[in-house]
Amino acid sequence: MCRSIKTLRPPALPEEATADDIHAAALQYVRKVSGFRAPAAHNREVFDRAVREIAEATARLLDGLEVRGAHPGVRQRAPEPQPDGV
């Protein structure tokens, strides 16, 4: 879809994605979908809100992914805590 959006999860990105990485990907997505590189003043609010919402959803997605078979040094999702007595 948009070739300038890079994969943000390990091992494609060796370190954890930063807030700037996530924002840049969200901005590129909104630009592609809307067809506007920079929206007109009357569309700025909805454009910026979409970027924020997509960045938030992306951060949740990355936080929830479990990376299996990752290379050493790549952070993997911590196992879910088990209830006492299990």
N, C-alpha and C positions, 0 to 999 in steps of 0.2 A: 504494500500500500504506500508507505512513505519510506523511501530508502534511507533517509537521514535519521530515522528513529533506530537506535541501537538496542540490542538485547541488554537488559539491565540485571539479569540474574547470573550468579556464578554457574558454571565456570566461564561463561562468555565474557563476563566482566569479573576480573580476578578479585577485586575488592567489593565491599558492599556499596551499592549505589548511593550517591549523595542526594541531598534535597535538590541541588542544582541539576543533577542528571535527570531526576524524575520530572522536575519542572520543564526542562528542555524538551523531553519526550512528549509531555502533555501539550506544550505549546506547538510543537510540530504537528501533532495529531489534530489539534483544533484548527490550525492553519490549513491543513490538507482538507479536512471535512468541510470547513466553511468556505474555502476558496479565497480567503483573505489573508495576506501576509500581515497586514496591520489594518484592523477594522476602522471604519469611520467612527466619529465621535458618538453617533447615536447607537452604535453597536458595541461600543467598548465595554460597557458593564456586563452584558451577557457573554461576550467573548472572554473577558477576564474570569468571570464566574465559572465558565466551562473549563478553563485551564486549571483553576483551583480544584474543582471537583474531580477532574480526571487525574490530577497529581495525587490527590488524597486516595482515590481508588487504586491507583498504581502502587502507592506506598503500602496500602493494606494487602494488595496482592503479593507483593514481594515479601512482606513480613510473614505471610501465611504459607508461602511455598516451602516444600520440603525438597531439598536437593540431595538425591541419593547418588552414591558412587562419585562424589566430588573428589577432586585432587586434594592432596594434603595441603593444609593452610587455608582452605576455603571454608568459611563458616557454614555450618549446617544448622538447620533448625533444631533447637533443643527439644528433647522428647517431652511429651506432655506429662505433667506430674500425675502420679497415681494416687488414688485415695488411700488413706491409712488402712492397713490390714489386707492389702491385695498382694 
